[in-house]
């Protein structure tokens, strides 16, 4: 019911606001910058905030509230654009500037308070400085008007770095017999960034040095920005399933509506690799997760849709490394070929705005800001890092996980050996317990159809891919596991 209200409400009111903005005439542009000195260090950021003034024309909504007309006043505008010269830094997509305390509010009441304004008109962009000191001009245009603001990039400018951060040493050599597969298929990651780039960094769940997940939001400026990706490998009689998890400290937006912002964030993907006579097998399918929806990608035309459609192709970096796109703020994961992807595999560059590309180097490197290329990441084993904390004999929350539940798969499939497994990372800021480890993930379509229950997509990947897609008879998908430490199945010795 709420969904229907939101749909009608947004259609009537947002559409009305759009008409209002189209009728108002802008006659003056005012700009402000944070920091107020307009001086920043190389690779650091500044917020450019716009204000537009002009003559308001009375609208239908304005007549209801006796809106003043005919006078020059501040007006909302959606038709402005920010530009900067090539090699002079980068600009984020626009956002509504708000103080920190306003951004973390959520719920329908807050939607009414700030959602309309944010949806109607974004007023700011985040400028990321280049590495070379100098003076750089950002131009704001709106219709026939334009105004410039100059940012001074200097090594002597005050730094926005707020102090010493946690740092992690290099990981010990892995003894995981499947690690060579995880390394080989470790994806090239195109991570879009927005107005809070630190929250778009790929980090570890204990990035602040502790396993208390409900202080991760507040520790964003203290935790390590070193780049990590979590993984596990499951083996069936016919396939290897490589599961990659992308953890972020915050899910954020400039308008937090009904749980859209929350402490911690963890989405990811599953690669289905057919075993053959080669060392690394053949990648057949890549399924990604974005906001409780699965998207399927394959280059094999003999694999057809099942419960899910084929949503596109798998694109590669240097011929063998799959490319994925992760959106800013909400961190949904897609193939670079997906309709909503903002990364071009052909040009190996973001189509617009700012972003970081990550590549596997077995080294956790640090991005210098919100617009970097080929930052190295390290792999961390999910089983060793999370599983012991994420399964237990009671449903009580611990420091790291919450919403423990009894796993109940559909299709008469095996359960887990644990009585309870965690449904979410423990989170309290903005919205409670919204980020999920892979055994808490669910897909709306397959759960509604009672094909895959909560947790089943990634806990039982052989069964789930056989339901999501249709494989030809000469390419069978066995649902018998050789190695799956998360389910109550007999484990065979791994060579």
Secondary structure, 3 states (H helix, E strand, C coil): CHHHHHHHHHHHHHHHHHHHHHHCEEEEEEEEEECCCCEECCCCEEEEEEEEEEECCCCHHHHHCCCCCCCEEEECCCCEEEEECCCCCEECCCECCCCHHHHCCCCHHHHHHHHHHHHHCCCEEEEECCCCCEEEEEEEEECCEEEEEEEEECCCCCCCCCCCCCCCCCCCCCCCCCHHHHHHHCCEEEEECCCCHHHHCCCCCCCCCCCCHHHCCCCCCCCCCECEEEEEEEEECCEEEEEEEEEEEEECCCCCCCCCCEEEEEEEEEEEEECCCCCCCEEEEEEEECCCCEEEECCCCCCEECCCCCCECCCEECCCEEEEEECCCCCCEEECCCCCCCEECCCCEECCCCEEEEEECCCCCECCCCCCCCEEEEEEEHHHHHHHHHEECCCCCCCCEEEEECCCCCCCCCCCCCCEEEEEECCCCCCCCCCCCHHHCCCHHHHHCCCCCCCHHHHCHHHHHHHHEECCCCCCCCCCEEECCCCCCCCCCCC
